[in-house]
Each structure stands twice: as C-alpha cells, then as structure tokens.
Amino acid sequence: MANRIGQIFKHFVVLMFSAIVVVTLIQVFMRYVLSSPLKWAEELSRYIFVWAIMVSVAIGAVDEAHIRLNMVTTRFGKKAQLGFFLLGQLILAAFNVVLILYGFRLSAQNLSVLSPAMKIPIGIAYAGIPAGACVVLFFLALDTRNKIKAFRASEDGD
C-alpha cells in the first residue's frame, strides 16, 4: 500500500518539477525573445517548489532515504535495534507534528495576504508545509507498523 501511494506522490513531484521547468522556460523566452517578461512566473515557480519539496520529504520517508546512523545500533540485538528505530520514528513524528502545528498557523495567518504578482493568498504556498508533514506522518506510521510486523514475524520464526 505504501509503495502504491508513494508512486502517486512521486508522480506528483515529477509533475511539479516539470511545471517549474516549463514556467521558467516560458519566462526566459518571454523575457529575452519577446522582451515582455511574465510578472507571475517566478512567484508561481517558488510556490510550486515549496509544495514539491515538502512532498519529496514524504517520499524520502517512504523509501527510507533519510539519513540514519546505524553504525552503533547494528551492534545490538534485534530488540534493541527495534527500540532505537522506534525512538527515531518518535522523534521524527514529534518534529512533523511541530511542523503541522506551526505550518498551519503560518498558513492561516497569511491567507489574507495576497501575493504581489498572482494576487492569490500566500497562505496557499505556506500550506505545503503542514500538508507535507501530514504525509510524512502517514508514511512514518506505515513504516513503523511494517517494521513491528517484520520484527514479530522474525521472532516467531526463531
């Protein structure tokens, strides 16, 4: 399930970065060839970038691509390794809860502030922070559940 949902988010990120490239290329063409730059292109690229990066962090959680220092933990038994893993997951979850709370607050405070070029609420761009953190929490929960299942299965097999 996590891999299927992870693929959806990967496609979303590819789409977002493709949109950034297309908007930037159009902006360069308009500026240097037609001498009529778009006012909104840089702003749109920046807002898409925020959303793409926050979702990319979630993809890193799915693929277990975030940095882990397991040089010390591999010297312990399986129960201790699971304990270290759960502690790390708890720290990551707490950090993402903070991102959700403060990101939501930041987004809500800026819903009445309009962006200079596109005239959309800046809070929409900031909403990528709590949205990405929610996705990370979802994948952390799935990863934790899978590790605990694998640990219990290996205990039963021993």
Backbone torsions as a table, in degrees:
resi	resn	phi	psi	omega
1	MET	NA	-45.4	-178.4
2	ALA	-63.6	-37.3	-179.7
3	ASN	-66.9	-39.1	179.4
4	ARG	-65.2	-46.3	178.4
5	ILE	-66.6	-37.9	177.0
6	GLY	-60.3	-38.6	177.5
7	GLN	-63.7	-39.0	177.8
8	ILE	-61.3	-45.0	179.6
9	PHE	-67.5	-34.5	176.7
10	LYS	-63.8	-42.0	177.3
11	HIS	-63.9	-38.2	177.6
12	PHE	-60.8	-44.6	-179.1
13	VAL	-66.6	-41.5	177.2
14	VAL	-61.0	-42.4	177.9
15	LEU	-62.2	-42.9	-180.0
16	MET	-64.3	-45.6	179.5
17	PHE	-68.5	-33.1	175.0
18	SER	-64.1	-40.8	178.1
19	ALA	-62.8	-39.5	177.8
20	ILE	-61.5	-44.4	-179.8
21	VAL	-63.3	-45.2	-178.8
22	VAL	-63.8	-46.1	-179.7
23	VAL	-63.0	-40.7	179.5
24	THR	-66.7	-41.4	178.3
25	LEU	-64.0	-41.6	177.3
26	ILE	-62.7	-41.0	179.1
27	GLN	-62.3	-44.1	179.0
28	VAL	-63.5	-44.1	178.1
29	PHE	-60.5	-47.6	-178.9
30	MET	-63.0	-39.5	-176.2
31	ARG	-72.4	-48.9	-170.9
32	TYR	-94.6	-26.1	-179.3
33	VAL	-95.1	-47.4	-176.9
34	LEU	-96.2	-5.8	-178.5
35	SER	52.9	36.7	179.2
36	SER	-140.9	79.9	-174.6
37	PRO	-66.7	150.9	175.9
38	LEU	-82.1	135.3	-178.5
39	LYS	-76.4	-29.0	-170.2
40	TRP	-97.9	-9.0	-170.6
41	ALA	-64.1	-45.8	-178.0
42	GLU	-66.6	-38.3	179.6
43	GLU	-65.9	-44.6	178.6
44	LEU	-62.3	-43.4	178.8
45	SER	-60.0	-41.0	179.9
46	ARG	-64.2	-44.0	-178.7
47	TYR	-68.5	-39.6	175.8
48	ILE	-63.7	-38.2	-179.7
49	PHE	-60.8	-42.9	179.0
50	VAL	-58.4	-48.5	-179.6
51	TRP	-64.2	-43.0	-178.4
52	ALA	-63.5	-41.7	-179.7
53	ILE	-66.0	-43.5	-178.9
54	MET	-65.1	-37.5	176.8
55	VAL	-72.5	-32.0	176.6
56	SER	-63.4	-35.2	175.9
57	VAL	-61.1	-40.8	178.2
58	ALA	-64.6	-38.5	178.0
59	ILE	-63.6	-37.3	175.6
60	GLY	-61.0	-34.4	176.9
61	ALA	-68.9	-37.9	178.5
62	VAL	-64.6	-46.2	-176.1
63	ASP	-83.9	1.2	-175.4
64	GLU	52.5	45.3	-176.5
65	ALA	-95.4	-3.8	179.3
66	HIS	-76.2	156.4	-175.3
67	ILE	-66.4	132.2	173.0
68	ARG	-133.9	134.6	176.0
69	LEU	-99.5	100.4	-177.9
70	ASN	-113.3	18.9	178.5
71	MET	-63.1	-38.1	-179.3
72	VAL	-85.2	-42.9	-173.0
73	THR	-66.4	-26.7	-179.6
74	THR	-70.4	-13.1	179.0
75	ARG	-82.2	-9.4	-179.9
76	PHE	-96.8	172.0	177.6
77	GLY	-72.8	175.3	-176.1
78	LYS	-64.8	-36.4	179.4
79	LYS	-65.6	-43.0	179.1
80	ALA	-66.5	-38.9	177.3
81	GLN	-61.6	-41.4	176.7
82	LEU	-63.6	-40.1	178.1
83	GLY	-61.7	-44.0	177.0
84	PHE	-63.6	-40.7	178.6
85	PHE	-61.3	-46.6	-179.2
86	LEU	-64.4	-37.7	176.6
87	LEU	-62.5	-44.3	177.7
88	GLY	-62.4	-41.9	178.5
89	GLN	-64.0	-38.7	179.0
90	LEU	-64.6	-42.0	178.2
91	ILE	-64.2	-44.4	177.6
92	LEU	-62.5	-41.0	179.3
93	ALA	-63.8	-43.3	179.5
94	ALA	-62.2	-42.3	178.4
95	PHE	-61.7	-41.4	-179.0
96	ASN	-71.9	-30.6	174.1
97	VAL	-64.5	-41.0	176.2
98	VAL	-62.2	-43.1	177.2
99	LEU	-60.7	-39.2	179.4
100	ILE	-65.4	-49.6	-176.7
101	LEU	-62.2	-52.5	-177.2
102	TYR	-75.4	-32.9	176.1
103	GLY	-66.0	-39.6	177.0
104	PHE	-65.0	-42.0	178.8
105	ARG	-62.5	-45.4	179.0
106	LEU	-62.2	-43.0	179.4
107	SER	-64.3	-45.2	-179.3
108	ALA	-64.3	-38.3	-179.8
109	GLN	-66.9	-25.9	-175.3
110	ASN	-104.5	12.4	177.1
111	LEU	-69.9	-25.1	179.2
112	SER	-89.6	-8.4	178.9
113	VAL	-91.3	122.8	-179.1
114	LEU	-92.5	143.4	177.1
115	SER	-69.2	148.9	-173.9
116	PRO	-63.4	-42.1	-173.1
117	ALA	-92.5	-45.9	-174.1
118	MET	-90.3	-15.4	-179.8
119	LYS	59.1	39.5	172.5
120	ILE	-113.3	157.5	179.6
121	PRO	-61.9	131.7	178.3
122	ILE	-65.4	-25.1	177.9
123	GLY	-58.1	-25.6	177.5
124	ILE	-65.2	-41.0	177.6
125	ALA	-66.7	-43.3	-179.5
126	TYR	-68.3	-20.9	179.3
127	ALA	-65.9	-16.4	176.0
128	GLY	-63.4	-27.7	-179.2
129	ILE	-67.2	-57.2	178.8
130	PRO	-68.5	-30.7	178.9
131	ALA	-64.2	-46.3	178.3
132	GLY	-63.7	-39.1	179.4
133	ALA	-66.7	-34.8	176.0
134	CYS	-64.0	-41.2	178.8
135	VAL	-66.1	-40.0	177.0
136	VAL	-61.1	-45.1	178.2
137	LEU	-58.9	-41.5	178.4
138	PHE	-58.7	-48.4	-178.3
139	PHE	-71.7	-31.2	174.2
140	LEU	-62.6	-42.3	179.2
141	ALA	-63.2	-43.8	178.4
142	LEU	-63.9	-43.2	-179.8
143	ASP	-64.0	-42.1	179.2
144	THR	-63.7	-44.7	178.2
145	ARG	-59.6	-43.6	-179.0
146	ASN	-65.8	-39.3	179.2
147	LYS	-66.5	-40.6	179.4
148	ILE	-65.9	-41.6	177.0
149	LYS	-60.3	-45.0	-180.0
150	ALA	-64.1	-38.5	178.8
151	PHE	-64.9	-45.3	179.4
152	ARG	-65.1	-37.0	178.5
153	ALA	-67.0	-38.6	179.4
154	SER	-71.4	-30.8	175.9
155	GLU	-68.2	-40.2	179.1
156	ASP	-67.9	-30.2	-179.1
157	GLY	-78.2	-21.5	-178.0
158	ASP	-77.1	NA	NA
